[in-house]
Each structure stands twice: as C-alpha cells, then as structure tokens.
Amino acid sequence: MGGFLAAIFMRGIPVLQIPTTLLAQVDAAIGGKTGVNLAIGKNLIGSFHQPMAVLIDPGLLGTLPEREYRAGLWEIVKAGVIHEPALFRYLAERSAAVLGREHHAEDRIIADSVRMKAEVVSADEREGDLRRILNFRPHLRPRPGGRDPVHPLFCTARPSPGACGPRSTWPK
Ligand SMILES: NC(=O)c1ccc[n+]([C@@H]2O[C@H](COP(=O)([O-])OP(=O)(O)OC[C@H]3O[C@@H](n4cnc5c(N)ncnc54)[C@H](O)[C@@H]3O)[C@@H](O)[C@H]2O)c1
C-alpha cells in the first residue's frame, strides 16, 4: 500500500522499503510491484515502482507470530524449487534450524531468496517472460487428518482458483 501511494503521489516519489514480515522481506518488498486489491479481485490496481533501497533486518522477525513466519517460509521453499537448488537442499537438511528460527539459518535463507528474486526481476522487470516463474504456486492440501505441510496464509491450499474462503468451507 505504501509503495503504491509512493508510485502515484505527485506522479511518483522515492520510497524506501523496510519489511517486517518474512514474506515481505523475501517477496513483497523485492521487485517494485505495488498494488491494492479491489472487491472484484486481488492487486487489480497497481504499478511498478522500484524502491530506492530495501532494508532487511532479520532481527525484526523475533516478534513475528509463527503463522506469519511459516507463510514467509513458503515463499522461500518456492524460491528453492524454481531457481535455487542449493537453497532447497539447505531447507531440507537444516529444517530444524529453519523451523527453530535460528538466526544463522534465517540470515542464509533470506539472503538466498532475495538474491533469487532480485536476479529474476532485474532480468525481467515487467513480467515479460522469465518473471512469470515467480508465479509458480503449487496447491498443497493437508493430508487427511495430518498437519499442513506449510501454512496456507495466502490461499496456497485454496479449494479452487479464485476462491479463498475460510478452511471450514473447503471441500472434504
Ligand atoms: N508486491 C508483491 O509482489 C507482493 C508479493 C507478496 C505479497 N504481497 C502483499 O504483501 C502483503 C503482505 O505484507 P506483509 O507480509 O508485510 O504482512 P502484513 O503487513 O499484513 O503483516 C502481517 C501481520 O504481521 C504483523 N507483523 C508484521 N511484522 C511484524 C513483526 N516484526 N512482529 C510482529 N508482528 C508483525 C502485522 O501486524 C500483521 O498482523 C499482502 O497484502 C500481500 O498481498 C505483495
């Protein structure tokens, strides 16, 4: 929202992003996409407006609720799958450190994810072709009676495209 206002106020003013969630640190703040939702759909008004800088302090994550942390982890898994095999291996081999929110692990996975996204959006800022790989979004469903593999904070496990209701409304 702040990025979008900076993009349109006086036809654009400089903006500095200081993301405080893991999701924003590895995804939302990187790449210059800004937008707001309309009642009829997500991100329907927006613009590309690159920030002057993105200041990421992993120390801010210390107060982040677990649910929000896991939502960010999902983006990091995605970065590993689509473009960073070493990151994916690290997540698999050091899952205890990652889920335990150990600082060295957080630093490593944030840096790798930011580098991946920055490389992709630098090569294709306006989503011509390469950047579309960032839209990779497999739909994971929890095993019957099991725990979610990742927390579907932003509809990764939605029942059908475009639908994102509360879990109680999902088809069995
Ligand atoms: N522009 C893009 O390419 C892009 C990509 C992904 C997501 N998004 C958008 O970004 C938004 C998500 O932003 P966000 O991740 O900053 O979430 P947010 O600002 O909605 O914050 C999520 C929750 O975490 C709390 N919180 C945030 N930081 C905290 C901290 N350090 N300690 C304790 N609590 C904290 C907030 O109060 C809030 O309850 C969504 O609207 C999403 O659609 C944009």
PDBQT file of the ligand as one rigid body, heavy atoms in Angstrom, charges set to zero:
ROOT
HETATM    1  N1  LIG A 201       4.106  -6.740  -4.208  1.00  0.00    +0.000 N 
HETATM    2  C1  LIG A 201       4.251  -8.042  -4.276  1.00  0.00    +0.000 C 
HETATM    3  O1  LIG A 201       4.848  -8.573  -5.200  1.00  0.00    +0.000 OA
HETATM    4  C2  LIG A 201       3.704  -8.861  -3.169  1.00  0.00    +0.000 A 
HETATM    5  C3  LIG A 201       4.129 -10.163  -3.006  1.00  0.00    +0.000 A 
HETATM    6  C4  LIG A 201       3.629 -10.900  -1.947  1.00  0.00    +0.000 A 
HETATM    7  C5  LIG A 201       2.714 -10.325  -1.100  1.00  0.00    +0.000 A 
HETATM    8  N2  LIG A 201       2.298  -9.053  -1.300  1.00  0.00    +0.000 N 
HETATM    9  C6  LIG A 201       1.340  -8.416  -0.388  1.00  0.00    +0.000 C 
HETATM   10  O2  LIG A 201       2.044  -8.015   0.764  1.00  0.00    +0.000 OA
HETATM   11  C7  LIG A 201       1.127  -8.010   1.853  1.00  0.00    +0.000 C 
HETATM   12  C8  LIG A 201       1.779  -8.754   2.991  1.00  0.00    +0.000 C 
HETATM   13  O3  LIG A 201       2.511  -7.837   3.662  1.00  0.00    +0.000 OA
HETATM   14  P1  LIG A 201       3.256  -8.276   4.974  1.00  0.00    +0.000 P 
HETATM   15  O4  LIG A 201       3.861  -9.612   4.813  1.00  0.00    +0.000 OA
HETATM   16  O5  LIG A 201       4.146  -7.110   5.311  1.00  0.00    +0.000 OA
HETATM   17  O6  LIG A 201       2.083  -8.512   6.013  1.00  0.00    +0.000 OA
HETATM   18  P2  LIG A 201       1.227  -7.508   6.906  1.00  0.00    +0.000 P 
HETATM   19  O7  LIG A 201       1.754  -6.124   6.857  1.00  0.00    +0.000 OA
HETATM   20  O8  LIG A 201      -0.188  -7.755   6.518  1.00  0.00    +0.000 OA
HETATM   21  O9  LIG A 201       1.520  -8.074   8.355  1.00  0.00    +0.000 OA
HETATM   22  C9  LIG A 201       1.019  -9.348   8.733  1.00  0.00    +0.000 C 
HETATM   23  C10 LIG A 201       0.786  -9.398  10.229  1.00  0.00    +0.000 C 
HETATM   24  O10 LIG A 201       2.026  -9.465  10.920  1.00  0.00    +0.000 OA
HETATM   25  C11 LIG A 201       2.138  -8.403  11.875  1.00  0.00    +0.000 C 
HETATM   26  N3  LIG A 201       3.578  -8.100  11.896  1.00  0.00    +0.000 N 
HETATM   27  C12 LIG A 201       4.294  -7.620  10.865  1.00  0.00    +0.000 A 
HETATM   28  N4  LIG A 201       5.590  -7.554  11.197  1.00  0.00    +0.000 NA
HETATM   29  C13 LIG A 201       5.692  -7.986  12.485  1.00  0.00    +0.000 A 
HETATM   30  C14 LIG A 201       6.780  -8.180  13.389  1.00  0.00    +0.000 A 
HETATM   31  N5  LIG A 201       8.057  -7.959  13.020  1.00  0.00    +0.000 N 
HETATM   32  N6  LIG A 201       6.499  -8.643  14.631  1.00  0.00    +0.000 NA
HETATM   33  C15 LIG A 201       5.223  -8.921  15.000  1.00  0.00    +0.000 A 
HETATM   34  N7  LIG A 201       4.163  -8.778  14.175  1.00  0.00    +0.000 NA
HETATM   35  C16 LIG A 201       4.395  -8.321  12.940  1.00  0.00    +0.000 A 
HETATM   36  C17 LIG A 201       1.205  -7.350  11.373  1.00  0.00    +0.000 C 
HETATM   37  O11 LIG A 201       0.719  -6.547  12.406  1.00  0.00    +0.000 OA
HETATM   38  C18 LIG A 201       0.071  -8.210  10.777  1.00  0.00    +0.000 C 
HETATM   39  O12 LIG A 201      -0.825  -8.668  11.763  1.00  0.00    +0.000 OA
HETATM   40  C19 LIG A 201      -0.131  -8.684   1.402  1.00  0.00    +0.000 C 
HETATM   41  O13 LIG A 201      -1.109  -7.687   1.173  1.00  0.00    +0.000 OA
HETATM   42  C20 LIG A 201       0.266  -9.346   0.096  1.00  0.00    +0.000 C 
HETATM   43  O14 LIG A 201      -0.803  -9.419  -0.799  1.00  0.00    +0.000 OA
HETATM   44  C21 LIG A 201       2.794  -8.307  -2.301  1.00  0.00    +0.000 A 
ENDROOT
TORSDOF 0
